[in-house]
Amino acid sequence: MSPNADLSVWGEAILYKQFDVGYEIRLDRAFDLLASSGPERRKPVRGEGHAIQIPNPPVTVSLGTEPITIAGSRLDAELSACLYDFGVISFRVRIVPPAWRSWQEFESFALEAATSSAWNVFGPCRDRLLDRIAPAIERPSRAKVTEEYIVFRIGGLRDADGRTVPPTALSDEAIAGALLGERRTVSIGARRHLLSERFSYFDDDLAVLTWNAALIVEPVPEDTDVQFVLEFANAQLLELRYYDAILDEELPRTYDEIASARRGFHLLGRRYSRLLAVLQARVADATEAVERAENALKVTDDVYLARIYAAALEIFRGRSWRQGIDQKVAIIRDAYTMLNAESQARRAEVLELTIVILIVLELVLAWFVR
């Protein structure tokens, strides 16, 4: 028998998929282009939301509905998107069952939603939206790296007598069944490790975070602040992963370009001039883009939302991705420094040789004049 089998639940699933679509999205321009769809630029609304500073709030826009089949039932899923200035668009598919369900039925719904055909709608949604906001995207591109996440949101819990119960009524086994998507029972040790990040602000709310999914219990429908910071953290993670992949491709190319430049001959030791400019541009692009993404949301105090945001970045290994990027940028910088020093040395040698030749010419001319 499933744990918490006597509970009934009102819940939904929100599927997220993020795409990097360009170097930057000019949000004011995108807002104007999406005016017919009623775009919004929202921030966290909780009282402690002042501790979350967002210099350039993302643009959120509704994209209509799409029929989705879940466990044999046809539902109209709500589509929306969130645009970030650092070049990422986060698409959402919100799937809401029509009625209260037993906890066991909710577990089955969660598993069906996580593996459903709903994921197939994201590609066409991206293409349609990009057609609308193309003028707002600087240096557009369609990166292969994407990020996916699922939020299972519960708006209410009731016991067998129909009385509202707090989130503490949910056992670890029940949460694992809905959140981890495993048909077999997860061991106690695995549950303790995977479900260790839990947060509550009120007696009736709960947030449990994992690498690819979160369970949120929130009875106030308008309060989506936890989802907001989780989505933001995922978008930042995508940007880090994207530039890490870019630098992985750039390093072998850099080595080949250095080898090619060394085979050539250039007057005054300028064989590396073009390559030095290219390396400098690569470092500047990667550094600026990553810092813009990381600075898009700043935490000024250790409050509830800030702790969730920090925990999400830790779970997503944001620090490790950033360290990997810094190491690769450092390699390119070292290559730039080495080539620049070699170029300067070669130039100095040419100048010294030129001076010697001029002195010899002067002596020769003086000899013949005599």
C-alpha positions, 0 to 999 in steps of 0.5 A: 500500500502506498504511503499516505494512501489516505490522503487526497491531493489537489496538484499539478505539474509544470514542465520547464525547458530552457533554450539559449537563443542568442547573446542577449535579448533586449527585453524592452523591445521584446515586451513591445513585440509581444504586446498583443499577448499581454506580457508581464515583468514580475518579481517575487511578491512575498514580503521578503522579496526585497532581498532578491534584486533583479536589475532587469526583470524577465518578460513573461508571456502566455502562449495559449493552450495545447492538448496533452494526453496524460494517462489516457486523459486529454487535458488542455495544458497552459503554455507560457514563456519567460525571457531573460536578458542574458539570452535564455528563454524558459518555456513552461507547460502547466498540466492541471488535473480536473479533480482531487486525487488520492496520493497514489493517483497523484504519484502516477500522474507525476510519473506520467507527466514527467514522461509524457509527450508534453515535452514535444511541444517545446520545440515548435513553441520556441520556433513560433516565439523566435519568429515574433521577437527576432528583432529583439535578439542580439547575435541569435543562435540556437544552441544544442545545450538545453535544460529541463526541470519539473515542478510538482505543485500541490495546492491542498492536502486532505485526510480521509475525513476531508480535513486539511492537513499540513505538509508535515503529513507527507512521509519521505517515502510518499515525497520520493514516490512523487518527486523521483519518478521511481516505480520501485521503493527508494532506499532510506539512505537514498531518500535521506540524501536526495530529499535533504533540501527542504524549506518551509516558511509557513506551517502550510507550505513546503519546498523539496528540491532535487537536481531535476525536479521539485515538490512545492506545497503552496495553498495560495494560488497566486504565490509562485515565488519559489517557482520563480527563483527555481526557474531563474536558477535553471536559466542561469545553469543553462547559460553556464553549461552553454558557455562551458560547451562553447569553450570546450569547442574553442580550446582545440580550435585555439591550439590548431590556430596557434600551430598554424600561425607558427608555421607562417612568416610575418614581417616584424613578428606580427604573425599572431596579431589576428589570432591575439585579437580573436583570443581576446574577443573569445575571453571577453565574450565568455566572461561578459556573458557569464557575469551578466547571467550571474548578476541578473539576480542578486541576493542581499539577505538570508531569507526564505527565497534566498535560501531556496535560490542558493540551495538550487544553485548548489544542487545544480552544481553552479559553482563547479560549472563556473570553475570549469569555465574559469579554468578554460578562460584562464587557459585561453588567457595564458595562451594570449599572454604567451603569444603576445610575449613571443610576438613582442620578443620577435618584434624586439629581435627584428628591431635589434637586427634592423639597428645592427644593419643600419650601423653596418651600413653607416660604417660601410658608407663612411668607409667608401666616403673616405 
